[in-house]
């Protein structure tokens, strides 16, 4: 997405999707869309999302898109560093922000932003649980137990495989239902 070119049109389209189609959230892939999430040109769009009290999901970390291709297919991973979401979370404190994926190789930045900003969540999709860093598991069990969300990234990782690997992690029994369902239900107002 070229944020500058889509500007007002993107805002109109977001309003239409919310009103006419009852869209329940918006997903951004900064690496593919070639923009830094804290680019102020995107703020009018975030204002619409925040006004509707909808979540915004941002791809974070490495992506399989373009991986192994010459020059990575021209994609630049820098856009998906979760530290750029710190500004967005500070400027839109009422907009739930979901950092999609464990943010490899910027796991520490993601954990820092999520522990500092109460409107930021981490979803566990797109990465096999057997490769989760111990610090992610530690934070999921403690400081972020109410803001970590299940996600498999189906069809890339089948839910059955993801759940089987997740079952082997040292996640506290009382935290498992939070991650697998209750946190998302609360975030989406489904409880």
C-alpha positions in Angstrom: 0.0 0.0 0.0 1.3 3.4 -0.8 -0.1 5.2 2.2 0.4 8.7 0.8 -1.4 7.8 -2.5 -4.2 6.0 -0.7 -4.7 8.7 2.0 -8.2 10.0 1.9 -9.4 7.2 -0.3 -8.1 4.7 2.3 -9.9 6.5 5.1 -13.2 6.5 3.1 -12.8 2.9 2.3 -12.2 1.9 5.9 -15.3 3.9 7.0 -17.3 2.1 4.3 -16.0 -1.4 5.3 -16.8 -0.7 8.9 -20.3 0.7 8.3 -21.5 -1.4 5.3 -19.7 -4.7 6.0 -19.2 -4.6 9.7 -15.4 -5.3 9.3 -14.0 -6.2 12.8 -10.4 -5.3 12.3 -7.6 -4.3 9.9 -4.4 -6.1 9.0 -1.2 -4.4 7.8 1.9 -6.0 6.4 4.6 -3.3 6.6 7.2 -5.3 4.8 4.9 -6.0 1.8 3.3 -2.6 1.9 6.7 -0.9 2.3 5.9 1.5 5.1 6.9 2.2 8.7 3.8 1.8 10.9 4.7 5.0 12.7 4.6 7.0 9.5 2.2 9.9 10.2 0.7 9.6 6.8 -1.1 6.4 8.1 -2.5 8.2 11.2 -5.8 9.3 9.6 -6.5 5.6 8.8 -5.6 4.6 12.4 -7.9 7.4 13.7 -10.8 5.7 11.9 -9.9 2.3 13.3 -9.5 3.7 16.8 -12.7 5.6 16.6 -14.5 2.3 15.8 -12.7 0.6 18.6 -11.4 -2.1 16.3 -8.1 -3.9 16.5 -5.2 -3.3 14.0 -3.0 -6.2 13.3 0.5 -5.6 12.1 2.8 -8.3 10.7 6.1 -8.2 12.7 9.4 -9.8 12.1 10.7 -11.9 9.3 8.4 -13.0 6.6 8.4 -16.1 4.3 7.2 -13.8 1.5 10.2 -13.3 -0.8 12.4 -15.5 1.3 15.1 -17.2 -0.7 14.4 -15.1 -3.8 17.0 -12.9 -5.3 17.2 -9.8 -3.1 14.3 -11.2 -1.0 12.0 -10.3 -3.8 12.8 -6.6 -3.1 11.1 -6.7 0.3 12.7 -5.0 3.2 12.3 -6.5 6.6 13.1 -3.3 8.5 9.5 -2.1 8.1 8.3 -5.0 10.3 10.4 -4.2 13.3 7.9 -4.0 16.2 9.6 -1.1 17.8 7.9 1.2 15.2 4.6 0.2 16.8 5.6 1.8 20.1 4.8 5.2 18.6 1.4 4.0 17.2 0.5 2.4 20.6 1.4 5.7 22.4 -0.5 7.9 20.0 -3.6 5.6 19.8 -3.9 4.2 23.3 -7.5 3.1 22.8 -6.8 1.1 19.6 -5.9 -2.5 20.3 -2.7 -3.4 18.4 -1.9 -7.0 17.7 1.7 -7.8 16.7 1.3 -10.8 14.4 3.9 -13.4 15.0 6.7 -13.7 17.5 8.7 -10.9 15.8 11.8 -12.9 14.9 14.6 -11.5 15.1 13.2 -8.6 17.2 11.6 -10.6 20.0 13.0 -8.4 22.7 11.6 -5.3 21.0 8.1 -6.9 20.8 8.1 -8.0 24.4 9.3 -4.5 25.5 6.5 -2.7 23.5 3.9 -5.1 24.7 4.9 -4.9 28.4 5.1 -1.1 28.2 1.8 -0.4 26.3 -1.3 -2.1 27.6 -3.1 -1.9 24.3 -0.5 -4.1 22.6 -0.9 -7.9 22.1 1.3 -10.6 20.6 -0.2 -13.4 18.5 1.8 -16.6 18.2 0.9 -17.3 14.6 3.4 -17.9 11.8 6.0 -19.6 13.9 6.2 -23.1 15.1 5.9 -23.3 18.9 8.9 -25.6 19.1 11.0 -22.6 17.9 9.6 -20.1 20.4 12.4 -18.4 22.4 12.4 -19.1 26.1 11.8 -15.5 26.9 8.6 -15.4 24.9 7.3 -18.4 26.9 8.4 -16.8 30.1 6.5 -13.6 29.3 3.5 -15.5 28.1 3.3 -17.3 31.5 3.7 -14.0 33.5 3.7 -10.4 32.4 1.8 -10.9 29.2 -0.4 -13.8 30.1 -3.5 -11.6 29.3 -2.2 -10.3 26.0 -0.8 -13.3 24.1 -3.1 -14.8 21.5 -3.3 -18.1 19.7 -2.7 -18.2 16.0 -1.5 -20.9 13.7 -1.0 -19.2 10.3 -3.0 -21.9 8.6 -2.4 -23.2 5.9 1.3 -22.6 6.4 1.2 -24.2 9.8 -1.7 -26.5 10.3 -3.6 -25.9 13.6 -3.3 -29.5 14.7 0.5 -29.3 14.3 0.7 -25.9 16.1 -1.5 -27.2 19.0 0.5 -30.4 19.4 3.7 -28.4 19.6 2.2 -25.8 21.9 1.1 -28.6 24.3 4.8 -29.5 24.8 5.7 -26.0 25.9 6.0 -25.2 29.7 3.0 -23.0 29.7 1.2 -22.9 33.0 -2.1 -24.8 33.0 -4.0 -21.7 34.1 -2.5 -19.7 31.2 -3.2 -22.1 28.4 -6.9 -21.3 28.1 -6.1 -17.6 28.2 -3.8 -17.9 25.2 -5.9 -20.4 23.3 -9.3 -18.6 23.7 -10.0 -16.3 26.6 -7.7 -13.4 25.7 -9.0 -13.2 22.1 -12.6 -13.5 23.3 -12.1 -10.6 25.7 -10.2 -8.5 23.1 -12.9 -9.0 20.5 -15.8 -8.5 23.0 -17.0 -12.1 22.5 -17.2 -13.1 26.2 
